[in-house]
Amino acid sequence: MTVQRNGEAGEGHPRHGGPLVPPPLAAFPELALPRVGPRPAEEPRLDKVSLVIPAMNEATNIAWVLGQLPSCVDEVVLVDGHSRDATVMIAQTVRPDIHVVEQSGTGKGDALREGFLAATGDHIVMIDADGSMAPDEIPHYLHFLDNGYDFVKGSRFMGGGGSRDITRLRRSGNRVLVGMVNRMHDTVLTDLCYGYVAFHRRCLPYLDLTRPGFEVETSLTVSALRAGFRIAEVPSLEMPRRHGHSNLHVVRDGTRVLRTLLREHDRGPSGRAVQQLRRFVHHRDRPPAVTSGPTAPDPVGT
């Protein structure tokens, strides 16, 4: 199933103190994998494919991800979000031709922006470094880019897709948010908060890369809809991260996604409903009201 439109790093932590000494390679059994160098494509491609991977402290996962890449990937851009482990060293050992970008800011959105700007391919694909996204799905995304689509996104909730990591709360939140987007843009997406995406390089100037955190995944899709791109959804299977803990916070990041939608759309299924949501979401950011008269609090306090 496709969606066609008319008109065709968790936050990083800066280093402190002296130089970091990475643990010995023996601490990472994944390095038993052979080095992965450039491999000839099974079928010649005219378009160069760049893969952007934001990563922060993913030393126990990155070797597996790089070892699973299909031969159609020509360039790998690893954006390191100030990792305090051996993420970069392991990536360079497994894939000597990898292009490492040292992230200047913080957050996944910032990492993706820097990675996209560093990528040189005609097709750009983004996946996570934790092993939750299967690299062998990349050819499916490229198939749609090669056949007239501008922007291709993975879906865990269409036929053939799935998730072995999603909670009931995350599923419900995604359903509400994707429903809002579908009504606002008159489309039929099935997933919104999932960062497995591929697009043509020529789309970059039209994509919103200003969001610093996890909400960037939503802003990319919304800006693609607003630009009138031809969008395809492909089924994708989300797995639990292989090792470690995620920086995703359901309530905090879900609220950021909702704010992103409300900022970009003044009108939805009903102007009143959207305005009520906006007042609810931004209520906590307002300073407390100070009443006048004898009951007003003393501004100095004791």
PyMOL commands that set and color helices and strands:
alter all, ss='L'
color gray80, all
select helices_A, chain A and resi 25-27+29-32+62-67+87-94+108-118+135-145+168-185+201-206+216-226+250-264+271-285
alter helices_A, ss='H'
color red, helices_A
select strands_A, chain A and resi 49-55+75-80+99-102+123-126+151-155+162-163+197-200+231-235+237-238
alter strands_A, ss='S'
color yellow, strands_A
deselect
rebuild
show_as cartoon
